[in-house]
Amino acid sequence: MATLAFALSDAVPAPIADDLVRRAQAGDEAAFEALYRAHVGRVFALCLRLSGDRTRAAELAQDVFVRCWERLKSFRGESAFGSWLYRLAVNLVWMANRGDRRREARVLPVEDPQPLERPVESSPVALSIDLERAIGSLPDGAREVFVLYDIEGYQHQEIARMTGIAVGTSKAQLFRARRLLRERLER
Amino acid sequence: MNERERDVELPPELRQAVNDLPRSIEPAEDLWPGIKARIRAGTGDAGRGTSPHPSRWWIPLAAAAALVLAVGVRYWLRQADAWEVRPTAGVPRVDDAPLASRGTLRVGEWVETDDSSQAVIAVGTIGHVDVRPGSRVRLVRARDTDHRLALAYGVIHAKVDAPPRIFFVETPAGTAVDLGCEYTLETDRNGRGLIHVTGGYVEFAWSGMRSVVPLGAYALTRPGQGPGTPYVEDAPAGLREALVAFDFEQGGADAARRALAAARAEDALSLWHLLTRVEAGMRGEVYDRLAALVPPPPGVTRASAVVGDTTALERYWSLIRRIEFRRVILRGIRDIDPSTGLAR
């Protein structure tokens, strides 16, 4: 998968990012706001694609940063701050989706992806509409694994560790997602 | 990877389209005020209401907030003045100083590469620009809402993951406006250039004139004349020559008619641009050819297109760009009818 020469986590020069994290860990809100500004786009995109709903994504992104603030002291710098934050986001959104789904299951047929389809007109990149629509129309589990594997670049083992599903399930969902995506785009 | 997975490996075009999806999407509204309120509540600020001096409890908070604001503003102002730059080959120069390792490019400073050097500029937090050999690029503005470079000459390759219209590249022939995209832009020392879009869209604007160049298309640019009519990668030579004559050599109606004759359904992008570029008396002729190649969507009529009805033209454009998108990303997978965008 393509990556930016400067990954978003590196977009703030490393020494400045490290300093911001240290200051935020010490309770400096201004430093935490700077971290928020640097990472909110990536976190929101992740929440949007995993949840399939723009309003819900904004709530989840807010939850991610609140959780990040609460757990910041446990960040030991063993990975880039961005990587740690995105894993935290995946975890939180995954768990929230499971909870939402249990509630929705009472009123929505689970195999019908339409009610969860994201409104395409809100996409900020017009060209991506066809593909975003196709991804948004994938069944939940398939969409989640596709987003994490094919868009975010995680491996099956990492997805399994973060979400608690089996590696085989992750592979099966990816297989299903890619097949459905091809079919829907080739229609 | 087992056989089943290989069977559904994404085709290269679709893989590229997935890779081109924006990794960063800004929420519609700033989430920070809500986050700030929640983390303050969680860190016990709310409990300060039990102070024995309730009328003055807010004073230290206000002072702290003012300090935080001052530090934050100072930090962001400092950040806003510069982007990171680093060499990727040889030794580029930043304002005549050799750039041996990661450095800073401040507003007003130039990055210059010779035949054997290259550099990459981080465009704030939204993407990057590769500065290819033999190029000269200046940082014009570095604000959250206006990321702006100037390409004096040479070649750059830009990839940006951001909402439209916050990244710009000025050239002697006009300004490339990012609409969420990836593209290569080149300009020679006389200001004559070419843009090739490999993801999303770019608008190239000059003096009120604009060309919208989508994924898989090119547009020539000329100083004093602005952007030429865009054309797709596989456009016939006859069409490209006619467009050059029309755009830059005062070829007029003759050149436009040669373009109409050479155009295929795949070239609807070019004909749509010609609709608003030819003399008013010739618009009907262009519309007729375009409609014969790509039937207009409901609501678009000859009369509305000829008078330049913006809604009708945008509707037509929407159809054309969707067909072109499918044609490009499904190349090699499905045979897409360029008149409809449907699989044949």
Interface residues (C-beta under 8 A of the other chain):
Chain A: M1 A2 L4 A5 F6 L8 A11 V12 P13 G27 D28 E29 A30 F32 E33 A34 Y36 R37 A38 V40 G41 R42 F44 A45 L48 R54 A57 A58 A61 Q62 F65 V66 W69 E70 S122 P124 V125 A126 L127 S128 I129 D130 L131 E132 D150 I151 K171 L174 F175 R178 R179 L181 R182 L185 E186 R187
Chain B: R4 E5 V8 E9 L10 P11 L14 Q16 A17 V18 N19 D20 L21 P22 R23 S24 I25 E26 P27 A28 E29 L31 W32 G34 I35 K36 R38 I39 G42 T43 V68 L69 V71 G72 Y75 W76 Q79 E84 T88 R102 V120 A122 G124 T125 I126 G127 H128 D130 K159 D161 A162 P163 P164 L179 G180 C181 G199 G200 Y201 P214 L215 R321 R322 F325 R326 I329 L330 I333 R334 A343
